[in-house]
């Protein structure tokens, strides 16, 4: 029986992340739960199999031994292009976190609408867990994601709205007890990324 493109991508990603024993940062679950959640968010707005395959594979080049060439040889040029657009290529010697993040945001801002849709799904899933498990880091993260989604307007509008809501709600949550972070803190933090 011939496996679908998406099923092949699911199996490949599951194996690639397992081979490096990659786990979710806060829960220690096998990493594949994250691509699986991203795929379901993408599936909620499209049944495009190339996009679903790329959603399964979106972190393989960044986090495992896989290369863009490997992805292309297994899944074709279109899937490989989407994965390349979703891979953080920021040089680690960039001076500080803000500079590194802005370079990465500009990279995803130039991605195709399909890649931006997958990136929005990625942001939604990551944001949900970070607010829950690491409210201290979430302060910085939410400011960054708010700036990033402003550059992802070509992605699916429903997922864009969902990402925006998750981020806004997260900031609201952090400004209330027990966190009590004043709105001015978020404004000052955002200013570090401009320039």
Helices and strands as residue ranges (DSSP letters): H 5-19, H 32-43, H 49-57, H 60-63, H 68-75, H 77-86, H 97-109, H 113-133, H 135-149, H 157-174, H 183-191
